[in-house]
Amino acid sequence: MRFSILPAFILLLPLAEIAGFVVVGRALGLALTLALVMLSFVAGVILLRRQGIGILRRMSSEGRNGVMPGRDLLQPAMNVIASLLLIIPGFLSDIIAILILIPPVRDLVWRAVARRFVVVNATGYSGGPQPDFRDRKPNSKVVDLDEEDYHREPKPNSPWSGKHLGD
């Protein structure tokens, strides 16, 4: 998600949830609307308890170790995200949570996420196909240096050497 639309998303999501409450409340009535909200909350708590927070700790530790989280970690992590969305009161978040629980949607998300994972550690690149830095966009923030470029001392007359030209 682009950061330029993040503030609008944060503002519009609660408004959309309130609108959802109004629409469902008019269609089903207050009692059934509150019952649905409580049912989704209980389902989210049960799912979160079953999946546990341990999966998030495992993903974090594997990320720190430079290991690309695989499909076996993403599936339970998506269960945790879906359970948290079910716990949040609102019908829009419940719809998103139910979509996350559908296996074809998970596969679609996995394909989108796996392409974006690049894990670089001290032993080198791991995770996905080897990147081709020649194909990067002109305004990319990636600087590709060889080892000799990184360790090379600046030229004596260079402004980066710390010496002034007149000294």
Sequence and secondary structure as in RCSB ss.txt:
>XXXX:A:sequence
MRFSILPAFILLLPLAEIAGFVVVGRALGLALTLALVMLSFVAGVILLRRQGIGILRRMSSEGRNGVMPGRDLLQ
PAMNVIASLLLIIPGFLSDIIAILILIPPVRDLVWRAVARRFVVVNATGYSGGPQPDFRDRKPNSKVVDLDEEDY
HREPKPNSPWSGKHLGD
>XXXX:A:secstr
  TTSHHHHHHHHHHHHHHHHHHHHHHH HHHHHHHHHHHHHHHHHHHHHH THHHHHHHHHHHTT    HHHHH
HHHHHHHHHHHHSS HHHHHHHHHHTSHHHHHHHHHHHHHH  EEETTEEESSS   GGGS TT       HHHH
H    TT TTSS  TT 
